[in-house]
Amino acid sequence: MRIQPLEAGDQVLIERHGLRAAGELISLGYAPAFSQALMAPDITDAVCVCFMPVVGFNQTPGVGAGQPLGAG
């Protein structure tokens, strides 16, 4: 794992996705100020956390929940 500065364009993508997520909360009836504070906060101190997963698990409820991806 390594931590590095954002690359060109990352801040725009983060802001865009945050505003979309806030919009989803607003559509569910949450207050705009709350939704934007939760999902689209000030990101001036944001950094990129780079990592490579070594294992993944099925997160779907049901029979295969918790099983490693690719198993059975």
Secondary structure as a PSIPRED ss2 file (coil, helix, strand):
# PSIPRED VFORMAT (PSIPRED V4.0)

   1 M C   1.000  0.000  0.000
   2 R E   0.000  0.000  1.000
   3 I E   0.000  0.000  1.000
   4 Q E   0.000  0.000  1.000
   5 P C   1.000  0.000  0.000
   6 L C   1.000  0.000  0.000
   7 E C   1.000  0.000  0.000
   8 A C   1.000  0.000  0.000
   9 G C   1.000  0.000  0.000
  10 D H   0.000  1.000  0.000
  11 Q H   0.000  1.000  0.000
  12 V H   0.000  1.000  0.000
  13 L H   0.000  1.000  0.000
  14 I H   0.000  1.000  0.000
  15 E H   0.000  1.000  0.000
  16 R H   0.000  1.000  0.000
  17 H H   0.000  1.000  0.000
  18 G H   0.000  1.000  0.000
  19 L H   0.000  1.000  0.000
  20 R H   0.000  1.000  0.000
  21 A H   0.000  1.000  0.000
  22 A H   0.000  1.000  0.000
  23 G H   0.000  1.000  0.000
  24 E H   0.000  1.000  0.000
  25 L H   0.000  1.000  0.000
  26 I H   0.000  1.000  0.000
  27 S H   0.000  1.000  0.000
  28 L C   1.000  0.000  0.000
  29 G C   1.000  0.000  0.000
  30 Y C   1.000  0.000  0.000
  31 A C   1.000  0.000  0.000
  32 P H   0.000  1.000  0.000
  33 A H   0.000  1.000  0.000
  34 F H   0.000  1.000  0.000
  35 S H   0.000  1.000  0.000
  36 Q H   0.000  1.000  0.000
  37 A H   0.000  1.000  0.000
  38 L H   0.000  1.000  0.000
  39 M H   0.000  1.000  0.000
  40 A C   1.000  0.000  0.000
  41 P C   1.000  0.000  0.000
  42 D C   1.000  0.000  0.000
  43 I C   1.000  0.000  0.000
  44 T C   1.000  0.000  0.000
  45 D C   1.000  0.000  0.000
  46 A C   1.000  0.000  0.000
  47 V C   1.000  0.000  0.000
  48 C E   0.000  0.000  1.000
  49 V E   0.000  0.000  1.000
  50 C E   0.000  0.000  1.000
  51 F C   1.000  0.000  0.000
  52 M C   1.000  0.000  0.000
  53 P C   1.000  0.000  0.000
  54 V C   1.000  0.000  0.000
  55 V C   1.000  0.000  0.000
  56 G C   1.000  0.000  0.000
  57 F E   0.000  0.000  1.000
  58 N C   1.000  0.000  0.000
  59 Q C   1.000  0.000  0.000
  60 T C   1.000  0.000  0.000
  61 P C   1.000  0.000  0.000
  62 G C   1.000  0.000  0.000
  63 V C   1.000  0.000  0.000
  64 G C   1.000  0.000  0.000
  65 A C   1.000  0.000  0.000
  66 G C   1.000  0.000  0.000
  67 Q C   1.000  0.000  0.000
  68 P E   0.000  0.000  1.000
  69 L C   1.000  0.000  0.000
  70 G C   1.000  0.000  0.000
  71 A C   1.000  0.000  0.000
  72 G C   1.000  0.000  0.000
